[in-house]
Amino acid sequence: MVLSTFNSQLIIAGPCAAESEQQVISTAKALAAIGVKYFRAGLWKPRTQPGTFEGVGEVGLQWLRRVKVETGMLVGTEVANAEHARLAVAAGLDFVWIGARTTTNPFAVQEIADVLKNNKEITVLVKNPMNPDVNLWVGAIKRLLKVGVEHVVAVHRGFFNAQCTMHNAQLSYRNDPYWYVPIELRRLMPKVPLLCDPSHIAGKKELVAGLCQKALDLDFDGLMIECHCCPELALSDIEQQLTPAHLKVILERLVVHERVDKDKELAELRSKIDSLDSILIDALAKRMHVSREIGEYKRQHNMPIVQTGRYNDVIQNRLELAEELGLSTDLVKQIYELIHEASVNAQCVESR
């Protein structure tokens, strides 16, 4: 089974967890009524603390099969180990996903991959690991591709950050988006479809719509969203689950962008960007050359490489200049922190 698009975008929706047969069927039918073709529901829930709701387990596979028969939707669940994967395949599920905690563990991913070896029917979605490590994410995907799983999809669900805050809008997310990570994944693996899970990034239902649009603005291939027929009664993720009616409103308001570049003016503007980038790279190379010369001078005069007063003056001066030019001071500060680190490293090498 190959996941395809819904209104130009792939939409997977369903409850965080299957809780009862009635809840699963009611939610699925409501989602099918608004045009959603892919139904998700967690059966095995990896919880941080024992004694909390950890899913209904194998019995929920029967409920998913019933959804498939009665609605025609394709169905899937999370698999966290080899046994889960075997049961999902035996039950005829159309897709499974590997959660963030499991993606972090290459041994668990490999065991799942071995169960799914040469499977040409099932689609495997791989959520990003808990930490923003694109290589770990790529590695999990490669393990599946290497054993012959033909249909693999990446899912961006954000990264753990205890102080996760969207600085500009002052909106607190459950998980930090770190959008540069999925963008880098797409650069490295352009043929792997990329979905966004706005529910787990948001943690709050009122933030989901904005994240959906952000994902489409960044050219994601679709969305994986948590929906529950009665979110207020959910046994997990109460705050972030939408009702099917709420999802319908969000989908109707989404702006889907064209992917074909047809504008000559855009090409000309991009050419200007390329020229400016060449100037930036040239200036950076010259700066690093001077930095190494400074490092040599410090070595000859037995001076410490890092001089806090000078660094503070540089940062303050550049931030004032950035503000005068209407640039983001946060952006400029981040850039100069990276430049300073690279300069220090270069001078350390010179002094050895």
N, C-alpha and C positions, 0 to 999 in steps of 0.2 A: 504494500500500500504506500503510495506516494502522496504526501500531504500537498494539496493544491490550494489556490487562493480563493478567498471569499470577498467579492466586491473589490478585486485587485489586491486584497490583503488576506493573509491566512489568519483566521480567528479560532482559537481554541478556548473553550470556556467550560466552567463547571466548578463544583464546590472544592474547597481545600481538602475536605475529607468526606468520603461516603460514610454516612452515619446511620441510615436506615434505608430500606428498600423504597419506602414512600418518598423520602427526601430526595433520593437519587432520581427516581422516575419523574417526580413533579418538576424538579429543576431541569432535567433533560428535555422534557416536553415543552416547557416554557422557552428554553433556549432554541429548540428546533423551530418553534413558532416564529421566532424573529430572524431565522435564516442561518443560525450557527450550525455548522456541519460536523464539528469535532468536539467531543465531550470528554472532559477530564475529571477524574475523582481519585483522590489518594486513598489507598486501601491499607497501606502500611505507613505509619507516620513516625519518622525518626524524631523523637522528642528529647529535649535536653534533660528533663527530670523523669525518673520512673514514677509510675503511679498516675501519670496524666493520660489523657486519651491517646492511644497509640494506633488507632485505626481498627476497622472491623476485620481486616485480614482477608483470607481466602474466600470467605462467604460472599464478599462484595463482588467477586468475579461474576457470579450469577446475575447480580443486579446490572452490571455493565453489559452483559450479553443480552439482557432483556431490553436495555436502552437501545442497543443496536437493532434488535428485531422490531421493536415498536416504533422507533423514530427514523431508522435508516442512518442515524449518525454513526460516525466512526468513533471508537472509544479507546481510552488509554488510562494508564495509572503509573505511579512512580515505582521503580524497582530499586532496592537498596542492596541486594545481594543476589547471588546466583539462583537461589531457590525461588525468590520472587520472579526472576526472569523466566525460569522454567514454567512456573505456574501461569504467568501471563501469556506465554507462547501457547501453552496447552489449551488455554481458554479462548484462543483465537482473537486476542486483542489486536487492534490495528497499530497502536503505537504505545511506547513506554517512555518515561523520562528518568534520567539519572539526576538526583538532587544535588544541591550544592555541597552537602556534607560528604556524599559519596564520591563526587568528582574530585574532592580533595585527596582521596585515597586511591592511588594507582592500583593497588592489589585488588580492591573491590571492583574497580572498573574492569580490570582484566578478567576477573572471574565472570562478570556479567557478559563481557565480550565473547568469552569462550562458549557460553551458553548460546549466544546469538550468532555464532560463527556461520558464515555463508548464508545468512538469512536474507532473502531477497524480497520478503513481504512486509515485515514490520519496519516501522520508522522509529528511530531512537533519537530522542531529544536529550541534549546534554546541557544542563544548567552550569553557569560559571561557578568556580569554587568560591568558598567563603571569603578568601583574600584575593586582592586584585592581581593575580598572577596569570598573565595571558598564556605563558608556556605550559602551565599545569592544565589549563582549559584545552589548549591545542593538543596536549599529550593524550588527554582522555578521548578526544575525538579521533585522533590517529589510531588509538588502540582498537576502536570499533571498525574503522575503515580497513585496518591491516588484516583483520580476520574475515573480511568479506561482507560486512554489513553495508548494504548499498545505500540506504537512505538515513542520513544522519543530519540533524538540525541542531544548531546552537541556540541556547536560550539565555538571555541576559536578565538576571534577577537582582542585580545589585550586590554590594559587598558590605560585610559587617564593619560598622564604625560606631563606636559607643557615643560619639559626639557628631553624628551625621546631621549636617545642616546645609541647606541650600542658601548660601550667603546672600545672594542678590535678593531673593524673594523672601528670605527669612522663613522658609518652610522646612519643618523638620521631617525627614524621611526615616523610615525604618532601616533601610539599607542605602548606602551611598551609591549613586548611579555610576560614578567614575566612567563617563561615556567614552573616554579615550580608550578604555580596555576593549569593549566590543568593536570599536572602530579599528583597532589594531588587529583584532581577531579576523575581521573581514578582509583587511589588507593581506594577512598571511594566508587565509583560506577563503578566497573569493567565491569558490563554488559551493560552499556550505551555507545553506539558508540561515538567516539570523532573525530570531524572534525576540520580543521584549516581554518580560513578565512584570508589568507595572504594579501589580498587586503587592508583590514582595518588596519592591523598591519603596512604594508609598507607605504601606502600613496603615493608611487611612483612606477610606473610600473617596473622600472629597478631593484627594490628590491624584486619583487614577486617571481621570480624563486628560489632565495636562501632560502626564507622562506618556499616555498613548499618542498624543499628537507629537510630542517631542521625538518619540521613536520613529514615527513616520517621517518627520522632518529630517531625521538622520538616515533615512532610506532603509529602515528595517523591513523585513519581508512580512511581518505580521505580529500578532499579539497573543499572549497566553494569559487569560484573566480569570480570577476566582469569582464565581457567582454561586449564590445559594438562594433557594426559594424563600427562606426565612433567616436572613443573616443574623438577626438578633438572638436566634436560638442556636446558632452554630456552636459546635464543641471546640472549634479552633479558629483562629484568625477572624474573630468577630468583626473587628474594626475595619478590615480591608475588603471584605467580600461584598459584592454588589448584588442587587436583585437583577433578574433578567430584564425587567422593565428599565432599570437604570442603565444597564449595558446597551440596550437598544437606543436610548437617547444619545449616549456617547458615540456609538458607531455612526449614527446618522449625522453627527456634527463633525466627524473627522474629515480633515482635508487630506486627500491622497494626491501626492505629487506625481507629475510625469517624470519618467526616468530617462527620456531621450533628450540629449542636448541639441537643440535646434537653433539657438539664438546666437547670431554672429557677435552681437554686442557682449554677450557673456564670454565668448571665446577671447575677445579683445581684452576684457577685464582680467581674465585668467592669465593672459600673456603679461600684463602689467605686474600681476602678483609674482609670476616667475622671475621677472627682471628684478623686482625688489628683493626677492629671496636670494638671488645671486649676490646682490649688494650686501645683504645681511651676512651670508656665509663668508664672503670675502672679508668683511669687517671683523667677523668673529675670529677668523684665522689670523688676521693681523693682531688682534687683541691678545690671542693666546701666545703669539710669538713674543710680544712685549712682556707678557706675564712671565714667560720662561726667562727672559733677560733679567727681570726683577728678581726672580728666584735665584739666579746665578749671583747677582749682586748681594743678596742677603747671605748666601752661603759664604762668599768671600769675606764678608764683614761680620760673620758669626751672629747674624740676626735671626730671630724667630720668623718662621714662615707666615703664621697667622698673626696679624696685628689688628686687634679688635677696633681700636679707635679709627683707623683708616677704613676698615670695612663698614663701620657705622656711617662714616661720612659719605662713602660711595652710595650706600643704600638711601640715605636721606636725600642726597642730591638728585639721584635718579628718580626717586618717587616725586619730588617737587617738580622736576621737569616733566614727568609723565602727567601729573595733574594739570600743569599748564597747557599741555597738548591734548587734553581730553582723553588720555589713556587710562585704562583700569590700573590703579596702583597695585591691586592684588596680583594682576598679571605680571606687571613689571617686577614686582618683588620676587615672584616665583622664578622668573627668568634669571634675575641677577643672583638669586641663591644658587641656581644650577651653575651659572657661569663662575661664581666664586668657588664653588666646590671643585669644578673642573680645573680652575687655576691653581688652587691649593694642591690638588693631586699632581698636576704637572710640575709644580715647584718641588714637591716631595721627591718625585722621580729624579729631577735634576740634582738634588742635594745628596743622593745616595752615592 
